[in-house]
Amino acid sequence: MRAPTINTSAAFDVSELPPIKFGPHATIWWGVIGLLLIEGTMFAILAATYFYLKQNFTVWPPSGTPNPDLFAGSANMALLIASIWPMRIAHRAGLEERRRAVFVALAICSVIGFVSLALRFFEFRAMHIRWDFNAYGSVVWTMLGMHTAHVISSTLENLLITLLMFAGPVERKHFTDTNANAVYWYFVVLGWLPIYAILYFAPRLL
């Protein structure tokens, strides 16, 4: 019996390719983009649910529920937007593989993340309604809760990379992780803009 013939004409020599790449050339970057598409779709579904439920009420928020207070949510929005600056520094420092700059910038972002979570506690109270009181309470708490989960996960990742940059050992691949983490943080911040507008201004304007 003859041994099977192996076709090697389709083989590619990848021995000279660099082991570390950044941005769209890195597989982790595409993984994060795919994750953001999924999570962005979930935010869109929640927004659609909010406006669908609104059609079932003559008054929105439902009668007896005050409009959400603006202070905590607006302060959190301003804080998250401000966090883009140190995250952008971390992003660029990661591309240039500057360990100390990444450490300092992500340390600032970590602190901002924890302050944002503290403000989020007051945001839940600012809704003036329990999550199980009616459909309005359920949808606004779900929107806040989903974004809070994003802030928690991204803040913990910021903290993890910060500690890694401080204590080491640091490998080149960790700078790629820094850049992927920055993309996720941008989504956390920018994804809050439409949710903030819906939660705090839709009841006042619609």
WOTA-V996921 format. One record per residue. RES is the residue in three letters. PHI is phi in whole degrees, 0 to 359 (* if undefined). OMEGA is omega as a letter, one per 30 degrees, with the letter a starting at -180 (none if undefined). Layout:
res->[RES	RES]
phi->[PHI	PHI]
omega->[OMEGA	OMEGA]
This chain:
res->[MET	ARG	ALA	PRO	THR	ILE	ASN	THR	SER	ALA	ALA	PHE	ASP	VAL	SER	GLU	LEU	PRO	PRO	ILE	LYS	PHE	GLY	PRO	HIS	ALA	THR	ILE	TRP	TRP	GLY	VAL	ILE	GLY	LEU	LEU	LEU	ILE	GLU	GLY	THR	MET	PHE	ALA	ILE	LEU	ALA	ALA	THR	TYR	PHE	TYR	LEU	LYS	GLN	ASN	PHE	THR	VAL	TRP	PRO	PRO	SER	GLY	THR	PRO	ASN	PRO	ASP	LEU	PHE	ALA	GLY	SER	ALA	ASN	MET	ALA	LEU	LEU	ILE	ALA	SER	ILE	TRP	PRO	MET	ARG	ILE	ALA	HIS	ARG	ALA	GLY	LEU	GLU	GLU	ARG	ARG	ARG	ALA	VAL	PHE	VAL	ALA	LEU	ALA	ILE	CYS	SER	VAL	ILE	GLY	PHE	VAL	SER	LEU	ALA	LEU	ARG	PHE	PHE	GLU	PHE	ARG	ALA	MET	HIS	ILE	ARG	TRP	ASP	PHE	ASN	ALA	TYR	GLY	SER	VAL	VAL	TRP	THR	MET	LEU	GLY	MET	HIS	THR	ALA	HIS	VAL	ILE	SER	SER	THR	LEU	GLU	ASN	LEU	LEU	ILE	THR	LEU	LEU	MET	PHE	ALA	GLY	PRO	VAL	GLU	ARG	LYS	HIS	PHE	THR	ASP	THR	ASN	ALA	ASN	ALA	VAL	TYR	TRP	TYR	PHE	VAL	VAL	LEU	GLY	TRP	LEU	PRO	ILE	TYR	ALA	ILE	LEU	TYR	PHE	ALA	PRO	ARG	LEU	LEU]
phi->[*	283	290	297	276	264	272	255	291	266	283	242	272	251	294	264	288	291	287	234	226	240	64	298	277	257	295	295	297	292	298	294	299	298	298	292	296	295	289	297	297	296	297	296	296	295	297	297	297	303	286	295	296	301	295	271	235	281	236	222	302	307	310	95	254	294	297	300	291	270	299	298	294	290	298	292	298	297	295	294	297	297	290	297	297	294	292	295	298	298	300	293	296	295	297	267	58	260	298	296	296	298	300	294	295	287	297	297	297	296	298	299	298	290	295	299	293	295	295	298	304	287	294	301	291	290	288	61	201	279	292	254	282	200	296	299	300	295	287	290	292	294	296	297	294	295	292	300	299	293	296	299	295	289	295	295	292	302	295	299	292	300	295	295	294	281	264	71	287	254	250	299	296	290	287	296	300	300	290	295	296	296	300	295	295	302	295	301	287	290	292	283	303	292	294	302	297	293	293	259	248	302	296	271	252	258]
omega->[a	l	a	l	a	l	a	a	a	a	l	l	a	a	a	l	l	a	a	l	a	l	a	l	a	a	a	l	l	l	l	l	l	l	a	l	l	a	l	l	l	l	l	l	l	l	l	l	l	a	l	l	a	a	a	a	l	l	a	f	a	a	l	l	l	l	l	l	a	a	a	a	l	l	l	l	l	a	a	l	l	a	l	a	l	l	l	l	l	l	a	l	l	l	a	l	l	a	a	a	l	a	a	a	a	l	l	l	l	l	l	l	a	l	l	l	l	l	a	l	l	l	l	l	a	l	l	a	l	a	a	a	l	a	l	l	a	a	a	l	l	l	l	a	l	l	l	l	l	l	l	a	a	l	l	l	l	a	a	l	l	l	l	l	l	a	a	f	a	l	a	a	l	l	l	l	l	a	l	l	l	l	l	a	l	l	l	a	a	l	l	a	l	l	l	a	a	a	a	a	l	l	a	a	a	none]
